[in-house]
Amino acid sequence: MVVDIFIPCFIDQLYPETGFSMVKVLEKAGVTVRYNKNQTCCGQLAFNSGFWDHAKSMGEKFIRDFKNCEYVVAPSASCVGMVRNYYDEMFYNSALHNEYRLLKKNIYEVSDFLVNVMNVRSVGALFEHTVTFHDSCAALREYGLRDEPRTLLSSVRGLKLVEMEEPGTCCGFGGTFSVKHEAISSAMAEHKVNLALKTGAEYIVSTDSSCLMHQDAYIRRHKLPVKTIHLVDILASGWEL
């Protein structure tokens, strides 16, 4: 099986190690990973900010970059949700309509791909820590992702998952929302981090680095005893290729 990977701009620029972790996990699961170096952004930031012309231009490039791929896998439910849910509005009845419809069927968030396409439950990871899970708004509400990350975490040796209250409550990032409404966004981060602290967990885990970055900023500023980590960074822990 050949899998083309999409590395979102957020991960490419801020958390490149998470991209490498996903490659390790996919290769450990037995797939051949292919990376198109010409790929850029899916257009989500422009789309959410109301710049639809810019978003469509980026979307056109995205569709062409991943044209005819059997599978496209990304470490971000948010970006995959953008392609699955909102490209319809931009490319319906357009010259790229058929190419988009094919891409929509073939693009996956990585935990969904591992569990539901490859039928993988364990990659042999070891992570001897207590964690709690944050369901990002995009993953839970737009992608429909909930059980798959937990299924993979349940097989990690040494890991203890303690669910927080309100796991699906928004952390307050929301892209440009955190810039335009800083006070509200910060209060939401405070609430979310406090829910995590009540569990006694050492780490907050999620499928979306943007949420983790937002919570980590609050944690660091207030010197709180919890860290953040992406799901695939846990799955890539404790074993060697």
Order of alpha helices (4+ residues) and beta strands (2+ residues): beta-alpha-alpha-beta-alpha-alpha-beta-alpha-alpha-beta-beta-alpha-beta-alpha-alpha-beta-alpha-beta-alpha
